[in-house]
Amino acid sequence: MTERFTLPDGIELAYESTGEGPLLVHAHGMLLGRAAEDAMDLYSWDPVRALPGRRFVRYDARGHGESTGRAENSDFTYPAVAQDLLDLIDRLSPGAPVTGMGASLGAATVLTAAALAPERFDRLVLLIPPTAWATRPAQADRYRADADLLDERGIEALAEAWAGAPVPSSLADAPGYPPRSPGVHPEVLSALLRGAARSNLPAHEALAALPQPTLILAWADDPGHPVSTAEELAEVMPGARLHISTDAAGVRTWGERIAAFLGG
């Protein structure tokens, strides 16, 4: 059942919750949402939901899925979406740290939130971390170019441009990828792209100070989620372990890997 939480600026976050106990919260990737993420049929959350004595929460980021949003560039920078996550966990787990889990933009959200408030997290799970540091400027240029195309020629032109993007070889046998029905609200898409273009992961020094045990899961051959980011995170973060999958079958084991990590 979908529940709702109103942020200080009036945006409503939609979320779902299963189980009881210490909180595990998952943030989805850019352009997705809970329903769009499920439609890709890549991640199996059943092993995570089956963990005894844990409450598992998934939410739609602002401007995605069933959450509300507004077309403000600053709403979609990493610090802004990280603050949304911190506000949500302060509501759902005010007296205890939580496990933060996120994919792509969600991984950036979790990392940024942990750097801002490390005491609020006991463990981290980072799926397909996005471009960062050396690889970020080129990705930021692409986001700005996409936003310009959207603003000048409309959503159909942008969709046509995205349709020609190559699929990573590691996901060539994943019929649901790339997603056919994005979960982002069209009216905020330009602001989302421009906010992402202004964002980067926290500095190495901030990440090196995070003591939490961290599981990093990456897939190969995806320039938007390069293995180099995952490897750099694993090198910088003292409690990190890294697994790289080379095909969709490997990605579908991630739910079991996450459950083993959290239960171990």
C-alpha positions in Angstrom: 0.0 0.0 0.0 1.3 3.4 -0.9 1.8 5.9 2.0 2.7 9.6 1.8 5.0 11.9 3.6 5.0 15.7 3.1 8.4 17.4 2.9 9.0 20.8 4.4 8.6 22.5 1.0 5.3 20.9 0.4 6.4 18.1 -2.0 4.8 14.7 -1.2 6.9 11.6 -1.3 5.0 8.3 -2.0 6.5 5.2 -0.4 5.7 1.6 0.4 6.7 -0.3 3.5 6.9 -4.1 4.3 8.0 -5.8 7.5 8.8 -4.5 11.0 12.0 -3.6 12.7 15.1 -1.5 11.9 14.7 0.4 8.7 16.2 -0.4 5.3 15.3 2.3 2.7 15.8 2.1 -1.1 16.1 5.0 -3.5 15.6 4.3 -7.3 17.5 5.5 -10.3 17.1 8.7 -12.3 14.0 8.8 -14.6 12.4 5.7 -12.9 10.3 5.3 -9.8 9.1 2.2 -8.1 6.8 1.0 -10.9 9.3 1.7 -13.7 12.1 0.0 -11.7 9.9 -3.1 -11.3 9.0 -3.1 -15.0 12.7 -3.5 -15.9 12.6 -6.9 -14.1 16.3 -6.6 -13.2 16.4 -6.5 -9.4 14.6 -9.0 -7.2 13.7 -7.5 -3.8 12.1 -10.7 -2.5 15.2 -11.8 -0.6 15.4 -8.4 1.0 11.7 -8.3 1.9 12.2 -11.8 3.5 14.9 -10.6 5.9 13.5 -11.3 9.4 13.1 -8.3 11.7 13.6 -5.6 9.1 11.3 -2.9 7.7 12.0 -2.4 3.9 10.9 0.9 2.4 11.0 2.0 -1.2 10.0 5.5 -2.2 9.5 7.6 -5.4 11.8 10.5 -5.5 10.3 14.0 -6.0 9.0 14.4 -9.6 8.9 10.6 -10.1 6.2 8.0 -9.9 3.5 8.8 -7.4 5.4 11.6 -5.7 4.8 15.3 -6.6 7.4 17.6 -7.9 8.1 21.1 -9.4 10.2 22.3 -12.3 13.1 23.8 -10.2 16.6 22.9 -11.2 17.8 23.2 -7.6 15.3 20.6 -6.5 17.2 17.9 -8.3 20.8 18.4 -7.2 22.3 15.6 -5.2 22.2 17.6 -1.9 18.5 18.4 -2.5 17.4 14.8 -3.1 19.7 13.7 -0.2 17.9 16.0 2.1 14.6 14.5 1.0 16.0 11.1 2.0 17.1 12.4 5.4 13.7 14.0 6.0 12.0 10.7 5.2 14.2 8.6 7.5 13.8 11.2 10.3 10.1 10.6 10.0 10.3 6.8 9.7 13.2 6.1 12.1 13.8 9.2 14.3 15.7 7.4 17.0 17.8 4.9 15.2 20.2 4.7 12.2 19.1 3.1 9.0 20.5 1.1 6.2 20.6 3.2 3.0 20.3 1.5 -0.4 20.1 3.1 -3.8 20.6 2.6 -7.5 22.2 5.1 -9.9 20.8 8.5 -8.8 19.6 6.6 -5.7 23.2 5.6 -4.9 24.3 9.2 -5.3 21.4 10.2 -3.0 22.4 7.7 -0.3 26.1 8.6 -0.5 25.4 12.3 -0.3 23.0 11.8 2.6 25.6 9.7 4.4 28.3 12.4 3.9 25.9 15.0 5.3 24.7 13.0 8.3 26.8 9.9 8.8 25.3 9.1 12.1 21.9 8.4 10.4 23.3 5.3 8.6 24.5 1.9 9.8 25.2 0.3 6.4 25.1 1.3 2.8 24.2 -0.6 -0.4 25.2 1.1 -3.7 23.9 -0.2 -7.0 25.4 1.0 -10.3 27.0 4.2 -8.9 26.8 6.9 -11.6 29.6 8.9 -13.3 31.7 10.9 -10.8 34.8 12.9 -10.5 36.9 12.5 -13.7 33.9 11.0 -15.7 31.4 13.6 -14.5 32.0 16.6 -16.7 31.3 14.8 -19.9 28.1 13.3 -18.4 27.1 16.8 -17.2 27.5 18.2 -20.7 25.2 15.4 -22.1 22.6 16.3 -19.5 22.7 19.9 -20.4 22.5 19.1 -24.1 19.5 16.8 -23.5 17.8 19.6 -21.5 18.4 22.1 -24.3 17.0 19.6 -26.9 14.0 19.0 -24.7 13.4 22.8 -24.2 13.9 23.6 -27.9 12.3 20.7 -29.7 10.1 18.9 -27.2 9.9 15.4 -25.6 9.5 13.6 -28.9 12.9 14.8 -30.1 14.5 13.8 -26.8 12.9 10.4 -26.8 14.1 9.8 -30.4 17.7 10.8 -29.4 17.6 8.4 -26.4 16.2 5.6 -28.5 19.5 5.4 -30.3 21.6 5.0 -27.2 23.5 1.7 -27.1 22.5 -0.9 -24.5 25.4 -2.1 -22.3 26.6 -5.5 -23.4 26.1 -6.8 -19.8 22.4 -6.2 -20.2 21.9 -7.4 -23.8 19.9 -10.3 -22.5 17.6 -8.1 -20.3 14.3 -7.6 -22.2 13.1 -4.9 -19.8 16.2 -2.7 -20.2 16.2 0.2 -21.1 12.9 0.9 -19.5 10.0 1.5 -21.9 7.9 3.7 -19.6 10.1 6.2 -17.6 8.7 7.2 -14.2 9.7 10.8 -14.2 7.0 13.5 -14.6 7.5 15.1 -18.1 7.1 18.7 -16.7 10.1 18.3 -14.4 12.4 16.5 -16.8 14.4 19.5 -18.0 14.9 20.6 -14.4 16.0 17.1 -13.4 18.6 17.0 -16.1 19.9 20.4 -15.3 20.0 19.6 -11.6 21.9 16.4 -12.3 24.4 18.4 -14.4 25.2 20.5 -11.4 25.9 17.5 -9.2 28.8 15.2 -8.3 29.5 12.6 -5.7 31.1 13.8 -2.4 34.8 14.3 -2.3 37.1 11.4 -1.6 38.0 12.9 1.8 34.3 12.8 2.9 33.8 9.3 1.7 37.0 8.0 3.3 35.6 9.2 6.7 32.5 7.0 6.4 32.9 3.9 8.6 29.7 2.0 7.5 30.1 -1.4 6.0 29.2 -0.9 2.3 28.3 -3.2 -0.5 28.8 -1.9 -4.1 27.2 -3.7 -7.0 28.1 -2.7 -10.6 27.4 -4.0 -14.1 30.0 -3.8 -16.9 30.2 -1.8 -20.1 27.9 1.1 -19.1 29.4 4.6 -19.6 26.5 6.1 -17.6 27.4 3.9 -14.6 31.1 3.2 -15.2 32.9 0.4 -13.3 35.6 3.1 -12.6 33.2 4.9 -10.2 32.5 1.6 -8.3 36.1 0.7 -8.2 37.1 4.2 -7.0 34.4 4.0 -4.3 35.6 0.6 -3.2 39.2 1.9 -2.9 38.3 5.1 -1.0 35.7 3.8 1.4 37.3 1.7 4.2 34.3 -0.6 4.8 33.4 -1.3 1.1 33.3 -4.5 -0.8 32.6 -4.6 -4.6 30.9 -7.1 -6.9 30.7 -6.6 -10.7 28.2 -8.5 -12.9 28.8 -9.1 -16.6 25.2 -10.2 -17.6 21.6 -9.8 -16.5 21.6 -13.2 -14.8 24.3 -11.9 -12.5 22.3 -8.7 -11.8 19.3 -10.8 -10.8 21.4 -12.3 -8.0 21.8 -8.9 -6.4 18.8 -9.3 -4.1 20.3 -12.4 -2.7 23.7 -10.7 -2.3 22.1 -7.7 -0.6 20.2 -10.0 1.8 23.4 -12.0 2.6 25.3 -8.7 3.2 22.6 -7.3 5.5 22.1 -10.6 7.3 25.8 -11.4 7.8 
